[in-house]
């Protein structure tokens, strides 16, 4: 494409968008701010994505597309399915590692809920994450990490709801890190379904 600088691909710009969202929130999220993050002029970002909404849609599409790949990478890095489950929750919330960043991303999620296209992508991410949790929990049942008879689907829904709630609670009370909070709450959710022994992340 004419005007496309060499060496700066769309993924770099989308990662910059995530950074600007977390740092600046809705009021400071502009194409110029994203462009400056990667050393481009705003016109180049306009050429790639058309508008701020176009950039947000591209970011949402990438998030939905990459959720399954992230789950596979995390599983390969850990010796047990339950360790991978906690690690996946932590990695998926990595951009929310400070309360102000959490608040800024939450503000964008609230806007997504009112926009049909953005909501569809957010729902796709939600469902993909739920499926990844369910698959890991099913593996844990099959390998004996979880007790026989544990319902992976029901437990995945519980874990997913707990992850969302733990993040909000942590952003309010600000005790420890988000990763620590997630690890503790996931362990509590899984404890009734284990024999008290599991591999930590």
N, C-alpha and C positions, 0 to 999 in steps of 0.2 A: 504494500500500500504506500502511496506517495506520502511523504512526510513522516514515515515511521522510523524513528531513530534506531540504528543498529544496536543490538545488545540489550534492549529494554523490551521484554515481551509482556504480554497481557498479565501473566501471573505475577510479575513484579509489581505492576500497577495495582492489582487486586490486593496483594499483601500490604502495599502502602495504604490502600483504602481502609483495611482493617486497623492499621496503626492509627490513622487519623480519626476514625470513628471512636476508638478507645480513648484517645487523648483529648479530642476536641468536642465530641458529642454532636448532636444535630445542628447546633448553632454555628459551629466552626467547620462543619464538613462541607467543603466546596471542592470543585474540580481543581481550582488553583492550589488549594492546600495539598491535595493528593499529588498533583503534578510536581509541586515543590519537594515533596517527600522523596521523589526519585530523580530530581534534577531535570524535569521536563518543563515545557511551557504548557499552560492550560489548553491551548489550541490542540496540542497533540492528544490529550486525553479526550477532548471533544471529538476529534477524528475517530478515535477508537470506539468510544462508547455513546456518543451522541448527546448525552445529558447526564446530570447527576443521577436521575432515576435509572437511566440506562446502565450506569456504572453499578448502582445498587442491585439491579436485576442480574447483571453479569456475575457479581459477587455471590448473590444468592444461588444462582445456577451452579457455580463452581462448588459452593459448600454442599449442595445436595449431591452433586456428582462425586465428590471426594470422600464422603462419609464412609462408604463401604471400603474404600482403599485404605483409609486411616485405620479402620478396625483390623484389616488384614495385616497391616504393618505392625500394629501394636501386639497382635496375637503372636506374631513371629518373634517378638522380642522378649517374650515371657514364657516361663516354663509351665505355667498353669493357666487354665481358663479364668479362674477367679482373680488371679493377679492381673491378667490382661484386662479384665472387666474394670477394675479400679483404675488402672493406667489409662484406659480409653476415656473414662469419665474425666480424668485430670487433663489429658491431652486435648480433649474436645473443648474444654473451658480455659485453655491456656491463655487466650487473649483477655481473659477477665480476671487477671491476677492482682488487681488492686480495686478497692471499693469504688473509686471514681470511674475506672474503666468499666467495671461491671455496670454501674449506673448508666453510662453512656451507651453501652451495647443494649441494655434493657430498653432505653428510650427508643432505639431503632427498632427493636422487636415490637414494641407497642405500635409503632407506625406501620410495620409490616402487617399487623393483624387487621388494619383498616384498608389495606390495599390488596385486592384479589390476587394479582399476579405474585406479589411478594409473599403473601400468605401461602400461596400454593407451594412456593419453594421452601418456606419455613416448615410447612407441614411435611414436605418430602424429607427434609433433614431430620425432623422429629421421628418420622416413621423408620428411616434408615438407622437411626441410633437405637431405636427400640428393637429393631430386628437384630442388630449387632449384639445387644445385650442378651436377647433371647437365645441366639446361637451360642454365645459363650456359656450361658447358664445351662443350656441343654448339653453342651460338652461336659460341663462340670458334673452334671447328673450321671452321664454315661461313664465318666472316669472315676466316680466315687467321691469327688470333692464335695458334692452336695448329696444329701440323703435321697435314696430311691423314693420315687413318688412325688418329689418336688415338681411343681408345675412351672416350667421355665417361662411360659408366657405371662402368667400372673406375677411371678417374681420380677420379671423384666419391667413390667408396668410399675410395680412398686419402686424398684430401683430408679427408674427414669423420673418418676414423680419426686422421689427423695432428692435426686441430684438437683432438680430445679429448685426445690424448697431449701435445700442446704445452701445453695448459692445466695439466695435472697437473704436467708438468716445470717449468713456470714457477712454479707455486705452491710447489714444492720449492726451486728454486735462487734464485728471486726476482730474477733479473737482468733489468733493464729493465722495461717494461710488458707486459701481456698482449697489447695491440694490436701492439706491436713484435715480440713473439715470433711471433704468428700471421702477420704480414706476412712475416717472414723464412722461416718454415717453409713457408708456402704457395708462396712464390717458389721455394724449393728443390724442392718437389714438382712444380711446373710446368716448371721449367727444362729437363728432358730432352725436353719436348714443344714447346718454342718455339725460335725462332732467336736467342734472346738479347735480344730487344727486346720490351718490354711496357709498357703505361701503368701507372704507380704510382697508388695510391689518393690 
